[in-house]
Amino acid sequence: MTATLPHRAPAAPVSSPQDVRGRLARRFAAQHRRRSFARDLLYVAAWTSIALPIGFWLHDGGWADMTASVSGLMTGLGILCGLIATSAMVIMLWLSARVPFIDLTIGHDKALEIHKSLGQWTFGGLVLHGLYLVTGYALADQVSWLNEFASLWGVGDFVLAVVAIVLLAAVAVSSIAAAKRKLGHEVWQGIHLTTYAAILAAVPHQFSMSGLFSEGPARWYWLALWAATFFVMLAWRVLLPIFASLEHGVRVSRVTWVTPDTVAIEMTGRRIAALGARPGQFMHFRFLQSGLWWHQHPFSLSASPSGDVIRITVRMLGKGTRQLATTLKPGTPVLFEGPYGVFTDAARTAPDVVLVGVGIGVAPTRALLETTEFAPGHGTVILRASSDVEVAHLAEFEAWCRARGARLVTLTGHRGVRTDGTTSWLPAPHAELTLADLAPLADADVYICGPEGATGLVLADAKAAGLPADRIHHEAFDW
Ligand SMILES: Cc1cc2nc3c(=O)[nH]c(=O)nc-3n(C[C@H](O)[C@H](O)[C@H](O)COP(=O)(O)OP(=O)(O)OC[C@H]3O[C@@H](n4cnc5c(N)ncnc54)[C@H](O)[C@@H]3O)c2cc1C
């Protein structure tokens, strides 16, 4: 195993640990207040975007129409479902657009979690929208449901709306966890892209078939909202990543084995500082080498960017990462997206810090250790792996912990079982211990990173120790 030296020498402490803790407590409390305020703003904006279209509909006499007859009730319910589902769809798009303000405020993973949970409601809402409306129209026209459906076939952009529902159904089915696992990430991502086709198919009928959008403020509201959403998606998902990759010209400069199944990949580019990458963040990388270019992976920075060099550390967990580790050559050009995520100082709320890296989760932990502030004696690093040789960058962790006055706890071995029969995230001899036994948590932010199963157990430990949610920061390495 090769151990590289830390990238730069840490500054010597100039104040007493208590002074430093006091300063950090004030700074991170203020940062937390600002972030909470920004988060509240986002929630208000999201709820407003749902309430506003309903307000336009009510203002247009929606309630009176809905309460006038059974067909009116059905039609009204259909309109309500459509308005709510379409608003939710717009929120989903903004959440997946990787807009820096949203990403830094709630975190990229949280944004995707909300995006995912809204998916089912959106799809369900759109199906109900169609069912209720056709029922309402059928009752009003006094014809059967199927006859009404057939008569709508030639009206406006009805066919496109049906196509949109069918495409969204395919996306919904492919996103069920079991199906997603079976399909593999790349195939699932390909199917997921049809969402955009579904949205493009659905939007025209909003304007061509609904009286609500034919004139007045509702029409302008939706036109402006769709235009802004299209712009945001195009800018942050397509144009900015392309421009950034061209501008920085990143290439692989060195590939080094750091454990028997893990490589450190160093990449060099132009004006890397301008990327603004913070230790703990991750980026999506696509290596333009034969056999590798077609798959893109998220990897965390495993060191603070130094000069024009960035480093990631990759463990062979599947076919793609195995191919990457064993075949990647220096000189390979790299396309990237990001940096993303708030597994960084931006999430700090308290003066002390506990960093827990499980398996390859040590990568961002290593980068954070380099720069996150804490007073000497008030930082703890816990590394958890199946065996000693699996701990990537151990020599660097030791050097940084010594230099910064952090306590290093390395725990290796297979997970133990507690006397109450539950599985511990700790190795057998320490199975009865908890996170609170390993590190002082009272004034600490806890950062936990690694594969979902193991980190879930650490998270449970942190919650059981009474830590408020805002002080637990979690980066799961699977989506
Ligand atoms: C935010 C984040 C940061 C990560 N940082 C690191 C890191 O620093 N070092 C490291 O070794 N690993 C990291 N990972 C995990 C790494 O991305 C996966 O191990 C890798 O993509 C697996 O690809 P594969 O083809 O080898 O395996 P597969 O067998 O294809 O997949 C294994 C698992 O990874 C998931 N996965 C595969 N491709 C992607 C993708 N493009 N996006 C999201 N998930 C995917 C799959 O859904 C599956 O759960 C990180 C993951 C995330 C989400």
The ligand as an SDF file (V2000), in Angstrom:
LIG
                    3D

 53 58  0  0  0  0  0  0  0  0999 V2000
  -22.7610   10.7700   -3.5120 C   0  0  0  0  0  0  0  0  0  0  0  0
  -21.9360    9.5380   -3.7860 C   0  0  0  0  0  0  0  0  0  0  0  0
  -20.5670    9.5830   -3.5780 C   0  0  0  0  0  0  0  0  0  0  0  0
  -19.7930    8.4340   -3.8160 C   0  0  0  0  0  0  0  0  0  0  0  0
  -18.4480    8.4850   -3.5960 N   0  0  0  0  0  0  0  0  0  0  0  0
  -17.7050    7.3810   -3.8160 C   0  0  0  0  0  0  0  0  0  0  0  0
  -16.2950    7.3950   -3.6020 C   0  0  0  0  0  0  0  0  0  0  0  0
  -15.7080    8.4010   -3.2080 O   0  0  0  0  0  0  0  0  0  0  0  0
  -15.6090    6.2580   -3.8430 N   0  0  0  0  0  0  0  0  0  0  0  0
  -16.2190    5.1040   -4.2850 C   0  0  0  0  0  0  0  0  0  0  0  0
  -15.5390    4.0980   -4.5000 O   0  0  0  0  0  0  0  0  0  0  0  0
  -17.5550    5.0640   -4.4670 N   0  0  0  0  0  0  0  0  0  0  0  0
  -18.3000    6.1610   -4.2640 C   0  0  0  0  0  0  0  0  0  0  0  0
  -19.6460    6.1160   -4.4820 N   0  0  0  0  0  0  0  0  0  0  0  0
  -20.2500    4.8680   -4.9480 C   0  0  0  0  0  0  0  0  0  0  0  0
  -19.9810    4.6830   -6.4230 C   0  0  0  0  0  0  0  0  0  0  0  0
  -20.5690    5.7340   -7.1560 O   0  0  0  0  0  0  0  0  0  0  0  0
  -20.5670    3.3570   -6.8780 C   0  0  0  0  0  0  0  0  0  0  0  0
  -19.9070    2.3420   -6.1810 O   0  0  0  0  0  0  0  0  0  0  0  0
  -20.3170    3.1310   -8.3270 C   0  0  0  0  0  0  0  0  0  0  0  0
  -21.0180    4.0650   -9.1060 O   0  0  0  0  0  0  0  0  0  0  0  0
  -20.7410    1.7220   -8.6370 C   0  0  0  0  0  0  0  0  0  0  0  0
  -20.6480    1.4870  -10.0180 O   0  0  0  0  0  0  0  0  0  0  0  0
  -20.3430    0.0270  -10.5510 P   0  0  0  0  0  0  0  0  0  0  0  0
  -20.6090    0.0480  -12.0150 O   0  0  0  0  0  0  0  0  0  0  0  0
  -19.0130   -0.4170  -10.1160 O   0  0  0  0  0  0  0  0  0  0  0  0
  -21.3510   -0.8870   -9.7730 O   0  0  0  0  0  0  0  0  0  0  0  0
  -22.8270   -1.2930  -10.0630 P   0  0  0  0  0  0  0  0  0  0  0  0
  -22.8900   -2.7570   -9.8340 O   0  0  0  0  0  0  0  0  0  0  0  0
  -23.3360   -0.7510  -11.3680 O   0  0  0  0  0  0  0  0  0  0  0  0
  -23.5850   -0.5070   -8.9150 O   0  0  0  0  0  0  0  0  0  0  0  0
  -23.3440   -0.7090   -7.5420 C   0  0  0  0  0  0  0  0  0  0  0  0
  -24.1890    0.3030   -6.7820 C   0  0  0  0  0  0  0  0  0  0  0  0
  -23.8480    1.6590   -7.1600 O   0  0  0  0  0  0  0  0  0  0  0  0
  -24.9940    2.3360   -7.6980 C   0  0  0  0  0  0  0  0  0  0  0  0
  -24.5710    3.1220   -8.8820 N   0  0  0  0  0  0  0  0  0  0  0  0
  -23.9940    2.6500  -10.0040 C   0  0  0  0  0  0  0  0  0  0  0  0
  -23.7560    3.6480  -10.8710 N   0  0  0  0  0  0  0  0  0  0  0  0
  -24.2240    4.7760  -10.2680 C   0  0  0  0  0  0  0  0  0  0  0  0
  -24.3030    6.1280  -10.6410 C   0  0  0  0  0  0  0  0  0  0  0  0
  -23.8510    6.5670  -11.8190 N   0  0  0  0  0  0  0  0  0  0  0  0
  -24.8690    7.0060   -9.7760 N   0  0  0  0  0  0  0  0  0  0  0  0
  -25.3350    6.5950   -8.5940 C   0  0  0  0  0  0  0  0  0  0  0  0
  -25.2830    5.3250   -8.1600 N   0  0  0  0  0  0  0  0  0  0  0  0
  -24.7440    4.4340   -8.9920 C   0  0  0  0  0  0  0  0  0  0  0  0
  -25.9530    1.2590   -8.1360 C   0  0  0  0  0  0  0  0  0  0  0  0
  -27.3110    1.7180   -8.1000 O   0  0  0  0  0  0  0  0  0  0  0  0
  -25.6890    0.1920   -7.0640 C   0  0  0  0  0  0  0  0  0  0  0  0
  -26.3750    0.4900   -5.8680 O   0  0  0  0  0  0  0  0  0  0  0  0
  -20.4170    7.2480   -4.2640 C   0  0  0  0  0  0  0  0  0  0  0  0
  -21.7890    7.2150   -4.4940 C   0  0  0  0  0  0  0  0  0  0  0  0
  -22.5460    8.3480   -4.2570 C   0  0  0  0  0  0  0  0  0  0  0  0
  -24.0210    8.2960   -4.5080 C   0  0  0  0  0  0  0  0  0  0  0  0
  1  2  1  0
  2  3  1  0
  2 52  2  0
  3  4  2  0
  4  5  1  0
  4 50  1  0
  5  6  2  0
  6  7  1  0
  6 13  1  0
  7  8  2  0
  7  9  1  0
  9 10  1  0
 10 11  2  0
 10 12  1  0
 12 13  2  0
 13 14  1  0
 14 15  1  0
 14 50  1  0
 15 16  1  0
 16 17  1  0
 16 18  1  0
 18 19  1  0
 18 20  1  0
 20 21  1  0
 20 22  1  0
 22 23  1  0
 23 24  1  0
 24 25  2  0
 24 26  1  0
 24 27  1  0
 27 28  1  0
 28 29  2  0
 28 30  1  0
 28 31  1  0
 31 32  1  0
 32 33  1  0
 33 34  1  0
 33 48  1  0
 34 35  1  0
 35 36  1  0
 35 46  1  0
 36 37  1  0
 36 45  1  0
 37 38  2  0
 38 39  1  0
 39 40  1  0
 39 45  2  0
 40 41  1  0
 40 42  2  0
 42 43  1  0
 43 44  2  0
 44 45  1  0
 46 47  1  0
 46 48  1  0
 48 49  1  0
 50 51  2  0
 51 52  1  0
 52 53  1  0
M  END
$$$$
